[in-house]
Amino acid sequence: MPETQDDFYRTLAGFTEFARVTDLSLYRPLPDDWHMVMADITGSTKAISEGRYKDVNLMGAACITAVLNALPGTSVPYVFGGDGATLAVPASAVPGITPVLGAARRLSRDRFGLDLRAGIVPVANVRRAGADVLVAKFELSPGNAMAMFTGGGVQLVDDLVKGPDGAERYTVPWSQDDAPPDLEGLSCRWEPLKSCRGTMMSMLVHATGQSGAENIAIYREVIEGVAEIFGDDPGTASPVSAANMVFQWPPSGLRSEARLFAGTSQRVRKWMWIYGTSLVQFFLERFDKSAGDYNAPVYRKELRANSDFRRFDDTLRMILDCPVETAAAIESFFGDLHDRGKIAFGVHRSEHALMTCLVFSLTKGEHVHFVDGSDGGFTAAAVQLKAQLKELADRQTKS
């Protein structure tokens, strides 16, 4: 029987080599009394076509931040999706996070003009529908872990929330007042990360095998194949490097960050606070100094280690800084696997990557940094992926 304690994720043993994401012995089933949370921006493709990819990223990260801040002391597994997020919470947390997600929906609409959808689905419902939710913990560094999901449950949750009765059964209602969610720690102050090798390649790979075991074997083949093309661990192709980390003042993301805080007076105060603290940070970064809890050289080193550029939630998500010829070889490799009926995939190339930061504690080195490609990134890649999955579904329907 699955465990039922609220500290399930906290006590889960972690792993440190991303290639082991296909090792099923590392995964544990979420307790039956837990719930899955899904949030995404409706119409994100259109928003990104209008150049609003930073706003889309920020609201996706805001969902994670709001839930984490509403559950102090609770260890929560989550995955950033670019235009949204997936999380898992114990049943005891649902009454507390429901209004918080409703407030995030309202903030997204009122401050950014983006329709944020959010839903909560019991894990027991997922299992009754024939899927499962297994979780592993990938440790970027001590105290900074990213959740990995498998078992088919994440995709099923997405389908249930977006389904014909999803609004009635699972969707979180809008907040009825202007009280904003607590987004303390969320920021977007680093400039876009320019590719050092040629191109930032955002990749989505979804295995299309006939069983869970077959799909895991396919993902292993994909990870090993990408490593062979690189001739090295793809982790060395992180989009975040010492060469492309730029902090300028005022930060180009200042306006978006300030707009997260509802209420005119609060927004103005926050804007002034961001201007002031970012100016201090600019000087510390410029001269490699430290002040209070902030040590510029140490923070940059930790930031590179804590960059979340490889994820797995029944879809493999990676953004790598690649030479153009390497990107072409990877895309050809994916195309071959697709032609053999093993995967559906989507890729997107851009000159830059974007980074959205979530800082818990500077003194403890607890901070994570979500990375996505500019000009659309994972959301743009998802257009190609969804088209291939639809084509596969149509073929299966006709056969």
DRENRO-333145 format. One record per residue (C-alpha): residue number from 1; residue in three letters; x, y, z. Coordinates in steps of 0.5 Angstrom, whole numbers, m for minus. Example, Ala and Ser with C-alpha at 12.3 -4.5 7.8 and 13.67 -1.06 7.14 Angstrom:
% DRENRO-333145
PT	1	ala	25	m9	16
PT	2	ser	27	m2	14
END
This chain:
% DRENRO-333145
PT	1	met	0	0	0
PT	2	pro	3	7	m1
PT	3	glu	5	11	4
PT	4	thr	0	16	7
PT	5	gln	4	21	11
PT	6	asp	4	29	9
PT	7	asp	12	28	10
PT	8	phe	12	23	4
PT	9	tyr	17	27	m1
PT	10	arg	21	30	5
PT	11	thr	23	23	7
PT	12	leu	24	20	0
PT	13	ala	31	19	m2
PT	14	gly	34	23	m8
PT	15	phe	39	22	m13
PT	16	thr	44	26	m17
PT	17	glu	46	24	m24
PT	18	phe	40	26	m28
PT	19	ala	41	20	m33
PT	20	arg	38	15	m27
PT	21	val	32	19	m28
PT	22	thr	30	12	m32
PT	23	asp	31	8	m26
PT	24	leu	24	6	m23
PT	25	ser	27	3	m17
PT	26	leu	28	11	m15
PT	27	tyr	21	12	m16
PT	28	arg	15	11	m10
PT	29	pro	8	12	m11
PT	30	leu	5	18	m9
PT	31	pro	0	17	m3
PT	32	asp	m7	15	m5
PT	33	asp	m10	21	0
PT	34	trp	m5	26	m4
PT	35	his	m8	31	m10
PT	36	met	m4	33	m16
PT	37	val	m5	41	m18
PT	38	met	m4	43	m25
PT	39	ala	m4	50	m27
PT	40	asp	m3	53	m34
PT	41	ile	m4	59	m39
PT	42	thr	m10	58	m43
PT	43	gly	m8	61	m50
PT	44	ser	0	61	m48
PT	45	thr	2	60	m56
PT	46	lys	m2	67	m58
PT	47	ala	1	70	m52
PT	48	ile	8	68	m54
PT	49	ser	7	70	m61
PT	50	glu	6	77	m58
PT	51	gly	13	77	m55
PT	52	arg	10	76	m48
PT	53	tyr	14	69	m46
PT	54	lys	17	73	m40
PT	55	asp	10	74	m37
PT	56	val	8	67	m39
PT	57	asn	14	64	m35
PT	58	leu	13	68	m29
PT	59	met	6	66	m28
PT	60	gly	8	59	m29
PT	61	ala	13	60	m23
PT	62	ala	8	64	m19
PT	63	cys	4	58	m19
PT	64	ile	9	54	m15
PT	65	thr	12	60	m11
PT	66	ala	4	61	m8
PT	67	val	3	54	m7
PT	68	leu	10	53	m3
PT	69	asn	9	60	1
PT	70	ala	2	57	3
PT	71	leu	5	51	6
PT	72	pro	11	53	10
PT	73	gly	14	46	13
PT	74	thr	11	42	8
PT	75	ser	16	39	2
PT	76	val	12	39	m4
PT	77	pro	14	36	m11
PT	78	tyr	13	40	m17
PT	79	val	15	41	m24
PT	80	phe	16	48	m28
PT	81	gly	13	47	m35
PT	82	gly	14	54	m38
PT	83	asp	7	56	m39
PT	84	gly	5	53	m32
PT	85	ala	7	48	m27
PT	86	thr	5	41	m24
PT	87	leu	5	40	m16
PT	88	ala	3	35	m11
PT	89	val	0	36	m4
PT	90	pro	m2	32	1
PT	91	ala	m10	32	3
PT	92	ser	m9	37	9
PT	93	ala	m6	42	4
PT	94	val	m12	43	m1
PT	95	pro	m16	47	3
PT	96	gly	m10	52	4
PT	97	ile	m8	52	m3
PT	98	thr	m15	53	m6
PT	99	pro	m16	60	m5
PT	100	val	m8	61	m6
PT	101	leu	m9	59	m13
PT	102	gly	m16	62	m14
PT	103	ala	m12	69	m12
PT	104	ala	m6	67	m17
PT	105	arg	m12	66	m23
PT	106	arg	m14	73	m21
PT	107	leu	m8	76	m21
PT	108	ser	m6	73	m28
PT	109	arg	m12	76	m31
PT	110	asp	m12	83	m28
PT	111	arg	m4	84	m28
PT	112	phe	m2	81	m34
PT	113	gly	m9	79	m38
PT	114	leu	m7	72	m38
PT	115	asp	m12	67	m37
PT	116	leu	m9	62	m32
PT	117	arg	m13	55	m31
PT	118	ala	m12	51	m25
PT	119	gly	m14	45	m22
PT	120	ile	m14	40	m17
PT	121	val	m15	32	m18
PT	122	pro	m14	27	m12
PT	123	val	m9	22	m14
PT	124	ala	m14	16	m12
PT	125	asn	m18	19	m18
PT	126	val	m12	18	m23
PT	127	arg	m11	11	m20
PT	128	arg	m19	9	m21
PT	129	ala	m18	12	m28
PT	130	gly	m12	7	m30
PT	131	ala	m6	11	m29
PT	132	asp	m1	12	m23
PT	133	val	3	18	m20
PT	134	leu	10	15	m18
PT	135	val	15	21	m16
PT	136	ala	23	21	m15
PT	137	lys	27	27	m13
PT	138	phe	33	29	m17
PT	139	glu	38	33	m12
PT	140	leu	41	39	m16
PT	141	ser	45	41	m10
PT	142	pro	44	39	m2
PT	143	gly	37	42	0
PT	144	asn	35	44	m7
PT	145	ala	31	38	m11
PT	146	met	27	37	m17
PT	147	ala	21	32	m17
PT	148	met	21	27	m23
PT	149	phe	14	24	m25
PT	150	thr	12	18	m28
PT	151	gly	7	13	m29
PT	152	gly	2	17	m34
PT	153	gly	m1	20	m28
PT	154	val	1	27	m30
PT	155	gln	m2	27	m37
PT	156	leu	m8	24	m35
PT	157	val	m9	30	m30
PT	158	asp	m8	35	m35
PT	159	asp	m13	31	m39
PT	160	leu	m18	31	m33
PT	161	val	m18	38	m32
PT	162	lys	m18	40	m39
PT	163	gly	m24	35	m40
PT	164	pro	m31	37	m41
PT	165	asp	m33	36	m34
PT	166	gly	m26	39	m31
PT	167	ala	m29	46	m30
PT	168	glu	m34	43	m25
PT	169	arg	m30	37	m22
PT	170	tyr	m23	40	m21
PT	171	thr	m22	47	m23
PT	172	val	m20	52	m18
PT	173	pro	m25	58	m18
PT	174	trp	m23	65	m19
PT	175	ser	m22	69	m12
PT	176	gln	m27	73	m10
PT	177	asp	m23	79	m7
PT	178	asp	m16	83	m9
PT	179	ala	m12	79	m4
PT	180	pro	m6	77	m8
PT	181	pro	m2	71	m7
PT	182	asp	4	71	m3
PT	183	leu	10	71	m8
PT	184	glu	16	72	m4
PT	185	gly	22	70	m7
PT	186	leu	20	70	m14
PT	187	ser	24	74	m18
PT	188	cys	27	75	m26
PT	189	arg	33	80	m25
PT	190	trp	38	76	m29
PT	191	glu	38	78	m37
PT	192	pro	37	73	m42
PT	193	leu	42	68	m43
PT	194	lys	46	68	m50
PT	195	ser	48	62	m53
PT	196	cys	55	61	m52
PT	197	arg	55	55	m57
PT	198	gly	51	57	m62
PT	199	thr	43	56	m60
PT	200	met	39	54	m54
PT	201	met	35	48	m56
PT	202	ser	29	47	m52
PT	203	met	27	40	m53
PT	204	leu	20	36	m51
PT	205	val	20	28	m52
PT	206	his	14	24	m51
PT	207	ala	15	16	m51
PT	208	thr	9	13	m55
PT	209	gly	11	5	m53
PT	210	gln	6	0	m51
PT	211	ser	7	0	m44
PT	212	gly	10	3	m38
PT	213	ala	17	m1	m38
PT	214	glu	17	0	m46
PT	215	asn	17	8	m45
PT	216	ile	22	8	m40
PT	217	ala	27	4	m44
PT	218	ile	25	9	m50
PT	219	tyr	27	15	m45
PT	220	arg	33	11	m43
PT	221	glu	35	11	m51
PT	222	val	34	18	m52
PT	223	ile	38	20	m46
PT	224	glu	44	16	m48
PT	225	gly	43	18	m55
PT	226	val	43	25	m54
PT	227	ala	50	24	m49
PT	228	glu	53	20	m55
PT	229	ile	51	26	m60
PT	230	phe	55	31	m55
PT	231	gly	60	26	m54
PT	232	asp	60	28	m46
PT	233	asp	54	29	m41
PT	234	pro	49	33	m44
PT	235	gly	49	37	m37
PT	236	thr	56	40	m39
PT	237	ala	51	44	m44
PT	238	ser	47	48	m39
PT	239	pro	44	54	m42
PT	240	val	47	58	m35
PT	241	ser	54	59	m35
PT	242	ala	59	64	m32
PT	243	ala	60	67	m39
PT	244	asn	53	69	m41
PT	245	met	50	71	m34
PT	246	val	49	78	m34
PT	247	phe	46	83	m29
PT	248	gln	45	90	m31
PT	249	trp	41	96	m28
PT	250	pro	35	97	m28
PT	251	pro	34	89	m29
PT	252	ser	30	88	m36
PT	253	gly	25	84	m32
PT	254	leu	23	89	m27
PT	255	arg	16	91	m30
PT	256	ser	14	84	m30
PT	257	glu	16	83	m23
PT	258	ala	13	89	m20
PT	259	arg	6	87	m23
PT	260	leu	6	81	m19
PT	261	phe	4	85	m13
PT	262	ala	m3	87	m14
PT	263	gly	m6	94	m11
PT	264	thr	m3	100	m13
PT	265	ser	0	103	m7
PT	266	gln	3	96	m6
PT	267	arg	6	95	m13
PT	268	val	9	102	m12
PT	269	arg	13	100	m6
PT	270	lys	15	94	m9
PT	271	trp	17	97	m15
PT	272	met	22	102	m11
PT	273	trp	24	96	m7
PT	274	ile	26	92	m13
PT	275	tyr	30	98	m16
PT	276	gly	33	99	m9
PT	277	thr	35	92	m8
PT	278	ser	37	90	m15
PT	279	leu	42	97	m15
PT	280	val	45	94	m9
PT	281	gln	46	87	m12
PT	282	phe	48	90	m19
PT	283	phe	54	93	m15
PT	284	leu	56	87	m11
PT	285	glu	56	83	m18
PT	286	arg	60	88	m21
PT	287	phe	65	88	m16
PT	288	asp	65	81	m14
PT	289	lys	63	83	m7
PT	290	ser	58	81	m1
PT	291	ala	53	84	4
PT	292	gly	49	81	9
PT	293	asp	47	74	6
PT	294	tyr	49	76	m1
PT	295	asn	56	73	m3
PT	296	ala	56	75	m11
PT	297	pro	61	70	m13
PT	298	val	58	64	m8
PT	299	tyr	51	66	m11
PT	300	arg	53	65	m18
PT	301	lys	56	59	m17
PT	302	glu	50	56	m13
PT	303	leu	46	59	m19
PT	304	arg	49	55	m24
PT	305	ala	49	48	m20
PT	306	asn	41	50	m18
PT	307	ser	39	51	m25
PT	308	asp	33	47	m27
PT	309	phe	34	45	m35
PT	310	arg	33	38	m35
PT	311	arg	26	35	m32
PT	312	phe	22	29	m33
PT	313	asp	14	28	m32
PT	314	asp	12	23	m37
PT	315	thr	15	28	m42
PT	316	leu	23	29	m42
PT	317	arg	24	36	m42
PT	318	met	31	39	m44
PT	319	ile	34	46	m46
PT	320	leu	41	45	m48
PT	321	asp	46	50	m51
PT	322	cys	48	47	m57
PT	323	pro	53	48	m63
PT	324	val	48	49	m69
PT	325	glu	51	42	m72
PT	326	thr	50	38	m65
PT	327	ala	42	41	m65
PT	328	ala	41	39	m72
PT	329	ala	44	32	m70
PT	330	ile	39	31	m64
PT	331	glu	33	33	m68
PT	332	ser	35	28	m74
PT	333	phe	36	23	m68
PT	334	phe	29	25	m65
PT	335	gly	26	24	m72
PT	336	asp	29	17	m73
PT	337	leu	26	15	m67
PT	338	his	19	18	m69
PT	339	asp	19	15	m76
PT	340	arg	20	8	m72
PT	341	gly	14	10	m68
PT	342	lys	18	10	m61
PT	343	ile	17	18	m59
PT	344	ala	13	24	m61
PT	345	phe	17	30	m60
PT	346	gly	18	38	m61
PT	347	val	24	42	m61
PT	348	his	25	50	m61
PT	349	arg	31	54	m62
PT	350	ser	33	61	m60
PT	351	glu	39	65	m59
PT	352	his	37	66	m51
PT	353	ala	35	62	m45
PT	354	leu	31	66	m40
PT	355	met	31	65	m32
PT	356	thr	26	66	m27
PT	357	cys	29	65	m20
PT	358	leu	26	63	m13
PT	359	val	30	64	m7
PT	360	phe	28	61	m1
PT	361	ser	35	62	3
PT	362	leu	41	65	1
PT	363	thr	45	63	8
PT	364	lys	43	56	7
PT	365	gly	44	56	m1
PT	366	glu	37	54	m2
PT	367	his	35	57	m9
PT	368	val	32	54	m15
PT	369	his	32	57	m22
PT	370	phe	27	55	m28
PT	371	val	30	56	m35
PT	372	asp	26	56	m41
PT	373	gly	28	58	m48
PT	374	ser	26	65	m51
PT	375	asp	21	66	m56
PT	376	gly	17	61	m54
PT	377	gly	22	55	m51
PT	378	phe	18	49	m49
PT	379	thr	11	52	m51
PT	380	ala	13	53	m58
PT	381	ala	16	46	m58
PT	382	ala	10	43	m55
PT	383	val	6	46	m61
PT	384	gln	10	41	m65
PT	385	leu	9	35	m60
PT	386	lys	2	36	m60
PT	387	ala	1	36	m67
PT	388	gln	5	29	m67
PT	389	leu	1	26	m62
PT	390	lys	m5	28	m65
PT	391	glu	m3	25	m72
PT	392	leu	m1	18	m68
PT	393	ala	m8	18	m64
PT	394	asp	m12	19	m71
PT	395	arg	m8	13	m74
PT	396	gln	m10	9	m68
PT	397	thr	m17	11	m69
PT	398	lys	m17	9	m76
PT	399	ser	m14	3	m75
END
